[in-house]
Amino acid sequence: MSTVKLDRSGGVATLTLSRPEALNAINEAMISDVTEAMTELSRDDRVRAIVINGEGRSFSAGFDMKEAAAKEISGRDAWREVLVRDFDFVMQFWNCPTPTIAAVHGYCLAGAFELMLATDISVAERSALFGMPEVRFGSGVITMLAPWVTGPKQAKELLLTGHDRFTADQCLTMGVLNRVVDDGKAISEALAIADQISQSAAKSVQLTKQAINRGYEIMRMREALDAALEIDIEIESDESPERIEFNSIRKEQGLKAALAWRDARFK
């Protein structure tokens, strides 16, 4: 069964993450399905804008920790293979020649937060919650986009605290979001923006996105992201006390108990 749903209307395509029973956690199947859909859409001249949203209660809770735990990844080489795959998955939204728009509701955490940062425009419902909790259990950031999308101080607050309850209004102030709308309105707002883009000259839109991205490349953003990825490989392959304890609880008592241990220290 596919983990994504794809719909087209005029020049706008809607890609829906579809693992609602798991809060649309991004597993290997979803990585494959989304990448296949994005490759298809990026090559379709009829598609002028792509909206990404999530089915059910949330946009996405991030990369699937249960699947990762079952594999028991160990060593730098094994981690490099996994993290390069995840890095490429997120960055395809940035690299896509067609404008991408995230419509966020519910939770948007960890890898899903990175995905949202990689889109060109992001809209969120007022009750949506955001965060990058990786440092709380000895993990790291795969795509270090936050300092490029917002400022260094805002990025450090997002990434160093591990707080996973940032509000949509806080993220709007940080520059992480373009718009905050009433609950239930994110997808309609995102589609309205996509429709505006789709009515513009396609070549002009694509080249303008390319020019903006090229400016970041000139500032050596990709080089910085690659360096940060190397650091994340080091973090993930390191057996820190927090990581050992988290993994031990997860193995013996389950992910829910491990997450409760992680968060209890920060209440």
N, C-alpha and C positions, 0 to 999 in steps of 0.2 A: 504494500500500500504506500502511495506517495506521501511524503511528509510536507508537501506544499500544494497549494491550489493556485491556479493561474487563470486570470480572466482578462479579456481585452474588450475595450469599449472605445471606439474611435482610435485616437492616437495614444491612448493611455492604457497601460497594462498594470494590473494589480497582482502582486505576488504575496500570497498569504502563508505564513508559517503555520503548519497544521499538525501540531502534536498537543492539542489542548489538554489532554489528560496529564501531560508532564509540563504544563506551563510553557509549551513550545521550546523546551530545552533542546539545544542544538547538538544532535548526535551525528554519527558518521553518515547515516542515511540522509539526514537533512542537508548536510554539507554537500553531498553528491547531488541531491535533487535540486537544491537552490542553485548550485553552480551550473547544472545543466540548463535550468530555466533562464538564468541570467545570460548565459552564453547565447542561447536561442534569441532572447529579447534584444541583446546588444547588436545582433546581426540583422534584425528585422527593421527595415527602413520605415515601416508603417508605425512603429512604436516610437513616440516622441518623448515619453516620460514614463517612469516606473515607480509605482507606489508599493512600499513594503509595509505590511502590517501583520498582526498575529490573531489567530483564531481563539475564541474562548475568553478566559479571564485576564490574559496578559499578552503583551507584545512578546516577551521571552525572558526566561530566567537565566539565560546564558548557556554556556557549553554544558553538556550533560555530564554531571559529576559521577553519576551511578555507572555510566558506561566506562568512564575513565578509570574508576576504581576497580571494575571487573577485569580490566586489562593489566593492572599492576605494572605500569610503565616504569622502567628503571634504566638509568645510564644516560649520558649526554646524547649519544647517537640516536637512541630510541626517542628521547624527548625532542631532539631536533626535527626528526621526521614528523612527529605529531604537530609541533608548534609551527613549523613552516607551512604545513597544510592549513592550520587554523588561521595563520597570518594571511595567506593568499585568499582564504574564504572571506575574511573581513574586507581586505583591500580591493576585492573585485567591485565593491559598491563605489569606492572612490575612483577606481580606474575605468569604470564603465563609461563609454562615450555618451550614453543616454543619461540625462539627469535622473537621479534617484531621490525619492522622498519617503521618509519614515513617518508612519502614523502610529503613535505610541499610546497604549493604555495599559493599566495595571502595572506589572513589574517590567522594568527594563534594566537588567543587571549584568555585570561582568562582561562576558563576550557579546551579549546583546547590546550593551551600552556602547561597546567598541563598534559594533555594526552600525548603530545609529549615528555615531560620530563620523563614520565613513560615508554616510549618505550626504547628498548635497544640501538638502533642506529637511528639517525635522519639526514635526508638529506633535504636541502631546496634550492629553486630557488633563484637567486640573488635578485629579486625584492620583495620577501616575506617580510611581516611585522609582528612583534611580540610584545607582551606586556601583562601586567597584570594590567588593569586599575581599579581594584576593590576599592582601597583606595580613588579614586577620588569621589566616591559617597557613602562612608560609608559601603562598603562591605568588605569581607575578602577572604583569600586564603583557599581553601578546603584541598588540599594536599600539604603540605609544602616541596616539593621535591627540590625546587631551590637551597637551601644551600648545599644539598647533591650532586647535579649534578655539580654545579659550586662552587665558593668560597663565603664566607659570604659577602664580599664587593660587589661582582657582584650581589648576590641575593638581597642585600638591595637596590641597584640601580634599579633593575628590579621591586621590589615589593613596595618600599616606594615612588617612584616618580609617579607610576601609568602611566608612559609613555607607549603609545601603538603604537609607530612607531620605535621600535628598528629594525635595518636592519639585514639581514642574516649575513653580514660580522661582525657586532658587536656581534651577538650571537655566531658566530664561534669563535671569540676571547675569549668570556666568557667561552667557553667549552660547551655551550648548544647544539651546532650542531657538527656533525662529518664532514660533507662536505657541501660546497656551490657550486651549479652548475648553468649553464646558464638556463635562463627561458625555460620552456618546457621539461627540462631534469631530473627533480626530480624523476619522477616515473620510468624512465628507469634506473637511477643510483641506486635507491632503489632495483629494481628487480635484477640488476646485483649483488648487495651485497647479496641479499636473495639467489640468485642462488649459489653463492660461499658457503654460509652457508649450503645450502641443499645438496651440494656435500660432505660435511664433515660427519664424523661418528656421527649419530644422538644422541646416548647415551652420547658420549663425549661432544658434544655441550651443551646438556641439563644440564649435571652435572657441566660443567664449568660455565654456567650462574648461576646455583644454588650456586656454590661456591662463585662467586662474590657477589651475593645478600646476601648470608649468612654472608659475611664480614661486610656488612652494618648493618645487624641485630645484630651482635656482638657489633657493635658500638651504638646499641640501637636506630637505625633509626626508627623502627616501633613505639617504645615508644614515640619518639619525634614527629612523625607524629600524633599519637593519641592525644598528648598534644596540638599540634597546631590545631587539629580539634575541641577540646573543646574550644579553644580560638575563633575559627571562629564561633562556635555556639553562643558564647557570643556576638561577633560582629554583626552577622546577626539578633539576637533578640533584639539588642539595637537600640533605636530610636534616632540616632544622628541627629543634625540639617541638615547635608548634606543629610542624607538618607531621612529625612522627606521632604525636598525641592525637591529632585530628584523624589521621589515617587509621590509627589503632581503634579509636572509638567507632569510626565508620565501619571498619571490618567486623568488630564484635557486636555493635549495637545498631548499626544502620546509619544511613546518611542523615536522617532526621535528628538523631541523637548527637551526631558530630556537629551539625549546624547549631544545635542548641548550646553545645559546649563552646563553640566559636563565639556566639553572640552574647553569652551570659556575662562575659568579662566587660562588655561594653555598654551594659544597660545602666 
